[in-house]
Amino acid sequence: PPPFTGVWMGDSKLCAIGVHCGNHITSHGLALNCCTDLSWFEHIVPCGLEGKGVTSLSHELGQHVAVSHVLEPFLDSFQEVFDCTLVSSEDPG
């Protein structure tokens, strides 16, 4: 929920988005929790946000959701939203 970044299901973060700038280099990334072991988050304050939780697609849907099941539709949607073409380092040429 605003003003927090990421994708949220109520008070629980499903996807974290981050940007880091340093030494004239900018890097960015995201983490979509598909089938994450959520028990690890009991030992930390996720993203430094007191009182907020973390969730996963598997938890929210009540069934196992593997990364391999989500990857292709996620990348397709990413290309559509950002009007770009993704290239894998494994792709020839």
C-alpha positions as CSV (number, residue, x, y, z in Angstrom):
1,P,0.0,0.0,0.0
2,P,1.3,3.5,-0.7
3,P,3.8,4.8,0.1
4,F,5.5,1.4,0.1
5,T,7.0,0.0,-3.1
6,G,6.4,-3.4,-4.4
7,V,3.3,-5.5,-5.0
8,W,1.1,-6.1,-1.9
9,M,-1.7,-8.4,-0.9
10,G,-3.2,-6.5,2.0
11,D,-0.4,-5.8,4.5
12,S,1.9,-8.5,3.1
13,K,4.4,-7.9,0.3
14,L,4.3,-10.3,-2.6
15,C,7.0,-8.7,-4.8
16,A,9.9,-6.5,-3.7
17,I,11.3,-3.9,-6.1
18,G,14.6,-2.2,-5.4
19,V,17.1,0.3,-6.9
20,H,20.7,0.8,-5.8
21,C,23.0,3.6,-6.9
22,G,26.7,3.7,-6.1
23,N,30.1,4.2,-7.7
24,H,28.5,5.6,-10.8
25,I,26.5,2.4,-11.3
26,T,22.8,2.0,-11.0
27,S,21.3,-1.5,-10.5
28,H,17.7,-2.6,-10.0
29,G,15.8,-5.7,-9.5
30,L,12.7,-7.4,-8.2
31,A,11.9,-10.5,-6.2
32,L,8.5,-12.2,-6.9
33,N,7.8,-14.7,-4.1
34,C,6.5,-17.8,-5.9
35,C,7.1,-20.8,-3.6
36,T,9.3,-19.1,-1.0
37,D,9.7,-20.6,2.5
38,L,8.0,-17.8,4.4
39,S,9.3,-19.0,7.8
40,W,12.6,-17.3,7.2
41,F,10.9,-13.9,7.3
42,E,9.9,-14.6,11.0
43,H,13.6,-13.9,11.9
44,I,13.9,-10.4,10.3
45,V,11.9,-7.2,9.7
46,P,11.3,-7.6,5.9
47,C,12.3,-4.6,4.0
48,G,12.7,-2.7,7.3
49,L,8.9,-2.4,7.5
50,E,7.7,-3.0,11.1
51,G,4.2,-4.6,11.3
52,K,4.1,-5.7,7.6
53,G,4.3,-9.3,6.4
54,V,5.5,-11.2,3.4
55,T,3.5,-13.6,1.3
56,S,3.9,-15.8,-1.8
57,L,1.9,-16.8,-4.8
58,S,1.7,-20.4,-3.4
59,H,0.4,-19.1,-0.1
60,E,-2.2,-16.8,-1.6
61,L,-3.4,-19.4,-4.1
62,G,-3.3,-22.3,-1.8
63,Q,-1.3,-24.4,-4.2
64,H,2.4,-24.8,-5.2
65,V,3.4,-22.3,-7.8
66,A,6.8,-23.0,-9.2
67,V,9.1,-20.3,-10.6
68,S,9.2,-22.2,-13.9
69,H,5.4,-21.9,-14.1
70,V,5.5,-18.1,-13.6
71,L,8.6,-17.1,-15.5
72,E,7.4,-17.0,-19.1
73,P,4.1,-15.2,-18.5
74,F,5.9,-12.7,-16.2
75,L,8.5,-12.0,-18.9
76,D,5.8,-11.6,-21.5
77,S,3.9,-9.1,-19.4
78,F,7.1,-7.2,-18.5
79,Q,7.9,-6.8,-22.3
80,E,4.4,-5.6,-22.9
81,V,4.2,-3.1,-20.0
82,F,7.7,-1.7,-20.7
83,D,7.4,-1.9,-24.5
84,C,10.8,-3.7,-24.8
85,T,12.3,-6.9,-26.0
86,L,14.2,-9.0,-23.5
87,V,17.3,-10.9,-24.6
88,S,18.7,-13.8,-22.8
89,S,22.5,-14.3,-22.5
90,E,21.7,-17.9,-23.6
91,D,20.1,-16.8,-26.8
92,P,22.4,-17.2,-29.9
93,G,23.3,-13.9,-31.6
